[in-house]
C-alpha cells in the first residue's frame, strides 16, 4: 500500500505537469529551441539523455523548474496543523489550527519573481549556470510533509522531457488554436484542458 501511495500520485502528477510543460514549449518556441540546442550539444542524437547528463544541462533543468513554479500542480499544498499557539505576522494562530499553504500564491509573488506570469527559465540561471540560490519555489511543499516522490518526479520529468525534445518538435495539430494557459482545470491539482499535439520527428 505504501508503494501505491508513493507511485500513483507521482505518475499522474508527472503526466499532468509534462502536458502543461509541452503547452509552454508550443507557446515559447525560443525556449524550446534553447532546450533542443543544449540537448544536441550535450547528448547528441546517438543515444537518449540520462540522469548523468542532467548536471551538464542547466537550461533544461531551469525550464523544468520554471514549469513547476508557474503551473503549480497542487496549488494549495497539503494541510498542516499548528503544534502550539503561535503568532505569525501579527495573526494569532491557536494550537491545532489547520493551515493550508498557498503554493501557487508563493510562486506568483511579484516582489519575489518580478514577472511571475511570464515563462522565463533564465530566472533560475546565473553566469555559472543553474543557481539553486535563485530557486525560491517549493512545488513539492516543504518541511516534514514534503512530497516523498519529489526526487522520483524530478528525475522522471527530466528523462521524459529531454527525450521528447531531443527527438521531436512539438506543435499543435494543424488547424487547432494555440493552447490557452489561462484555462487550466483546477481542483486539488491543476491540469491542462484536453489538446491534440503533433510530434514532428527532428
C-alpha positions in Angstrom: 0.0 0.0 0.0 2.8 2.4 0.8 4.3 1.8 -2.7 1.0 2.6 -4.3 0.6 5.8 -2.2 4.1 6.8 -3.4 3.9 5.9 -7.1 0.3 6.7 -8.2 0.4 10.4 -7.4 3.8 10.6 -8.9 2.8 9.1 -12.2 -0.4 11.1 -12.6 1.2 14.3 -11.4 4.1 13.9 -13.7 1.8 13.3 -16.7 -0.2 16.5 -15.8 2.9 18.5 -15.4 4.5 17.3 -18.6 1.3 18.1 -20.5 1.4 21.7 -19.3 5.1 21.9 -20.0 4.6 20.8 -23.6 2.0 23.6 -24.0 4.5 26.1 -22.7 7.0 24.8 -25.3 4.5 25.5 -28.0 3.8 29.0 -26.7 7.5 29.7 -26.1 9.4 28.4 -29.2 12.5 30.3 -28.3 12.7 28.3 -25.0 12.1 25.0 -26.9 14.9 25.9 -29.3 17.4 26.6 -26.5 16.5 23.3 -24.8 17.0 21.4 -28.0 20.3 23.2 -28.7 21.5 22.2 -25.2 20.4 18.6 -25.6 22.1 18.4 -29.0 25.3 19.9 -27.6 25.5 17.7 -24.5 23.8 14.4 -25.6 23.8 14.5 -29.4 21.5 12.2 -31.3 23.0 8.8 -31.0 21.6 8.0 -27.5 18.8 9.1 -25.1 19.6 11.6 -22.3 20.4 10.0 -18.9 20.4 11.4 -15.4 24.2 11.7 -15.7 23.6 14.4 -18.3 21.4 16.5 -16.1 24.2 18.4 -14.3 25.5 19.5 -17.7 22.1 20.8 -18.9 21.4 23.8 -16.8 18.9 25.4 -19.2 16.8 22.3 -19.5 16.8 22.0 -15.7 15.9 25.6 -15.3 13.0 25.1 -17.8 11.7 22.2 -15.7 11.9 24.3 -12.5 10.1 27.2 -14.2 7.3 24.8 -15.2 7.0 23.5 -11.7 6.8 27.1 -10.5 4.4 28.7 -13.0 2.0 25.7 -13.1 2.0 24.7 -9.5 0.4 21.2 -9.7 -1.0 21.2 -6.1 -1.9 25.0 -5.7 -2.8 24.8 -2.0 -0.3 22.2 -0.9 -1.2 19.8 1.8 -2.8 20.6 5.2 -0.6 21.3 8.2 -1.6 21.6 11.9 -0.2 24.2 14.3 1.6 22.2 17.1 1.4 25.1 19.5 -0.1 28.5 20.0 1.9 31.0 17.8 1.8 34.4 16.2 2.6 34.9 12.5 2.9 38.5 11.2 0.5 39.7 13.8 -2.0 36.9 13.5 -2.7 34.7 16.5 -2.8 31.0 15.4 -4.1 28.7 18.1 -2.8 25.2 18.6 -4.4 22.5 16.4 -5.4 25.1 13.7 -5.4 23.5 10.2 -3.2 25.5 7.9 -3.0 25.4 4.1 0.0 26.9 2.3 -1.0 28.7 -0.9 1.9 27.4 -3.0 0.5 28.9 -6.2 0.4 32.4 -4.5 4.0 31.9 -3.3 5.0 31.1 -6.9 3.3 34.2 -8.3 4.5 36.9 -5.9 5.7 39.9 -7.9 8.1 41.0 -5.1 9.9 37.7 -5.3 9.7 36.8 -9.0 9.4 40.1 -10.7 7.4 38.9 -13.7 5.7 35.8 -12.3 3.3 35.2 -15.2 6.0 35.1 -17.8 7.6 31.7 -18.6 11.2 32.6 -18.2 13.7 29.8 -17.3 16.5 32.3 -17.1 15.3 33.4 -13.7 17.0 30.3 -12.3 20.3 30.9 -14.0 23.4 33.0 -13.4 26.7 33.3 -15.2 27.8 30.0 -13.8 24.7 28.1 -14.9 21.9 26.8 -12.7 21.6 28.7 -9.5 19.8 26.9 -6.7 20.1 30.0 -4.6 17.7 31.7 -7.1 15.1 28.9 -6.8 12.7 30.0 -4.1 9.9 27.8 -5.4 8.5 24.9 -3.3 6.3 23.0 -5.8 6.6 19.8 -3.7 5.9 21.5 -0.4 8.3 21.9 2.5 9.2 20.6 5.9 8.1 17.2 7.3 5.2 17.0 4.8 7.5 17.4 1.8 6.3 15.2 -1.1 8.0 11.8 -0.8 8.1 11.5 -4.6 10.0 14.7 -5.3 13.3 13.1 -6.4 11.5 10.5 -8.5 9.2 13.1 -10.1 12.1 15.5 -10.9 14.1 12.6 -12.4 11.2 11.3 -14.4 10.3 14.7 -15.8 13.9 15.3 -16.8 14.2 12.0 -18.6 10.9 12.2 -20.4 11.0 15.9 -21.3 14.6 15.8 -22.6 13.9 12.6 -24.7 10.8 14.2 -26.2 12.6 17.5 -27.0 15.7 15.6 -28.4 13.6 13.6 -30.9 10.6 15.8 -31.7 9.4 19.3 -32.5 6.1 19.7 -30.7 3.3 21.6 -32.3 -0.5 21.9 -32.1 -2.5 19.8 -34.6 -2.9 21.7 -37.9 -5.9 23.9 -37.8 -6.2 23.9 -34.0 -5.7 27.1 -31.9 -2.8 27.6 -29.6 -3.2 26.4 -26.0 -4.7 28.9 -23.6 -2.8 28.5 -20.3 -5.4 30.8 -18.6 -7.9 28.0 -18.8 -6.4 25.4 -16.5 -8.7 22.8 -14.9 -8.4 23.5 -11.2 -9.2 21.5 -8.1 -6.9 19.6 -5.7 -4.5 19.6 -8.7 -4.4 21.6 -11.8 -4.2 20.3 -15.4 -4.4 21.5 -18.9 -7.6 21.3 -21.0 -7.5 18.4 -23.5 -5.4 19.2 -26.5 -4.1 17.3 -29.6 -0.4 17.7 -30.2 1.7 16.9 -33.2 5.1 15.3 -32.6 7.2 16.0 -35.6 10.4 14.0 -35.8 13.5 16.2 -35.8 
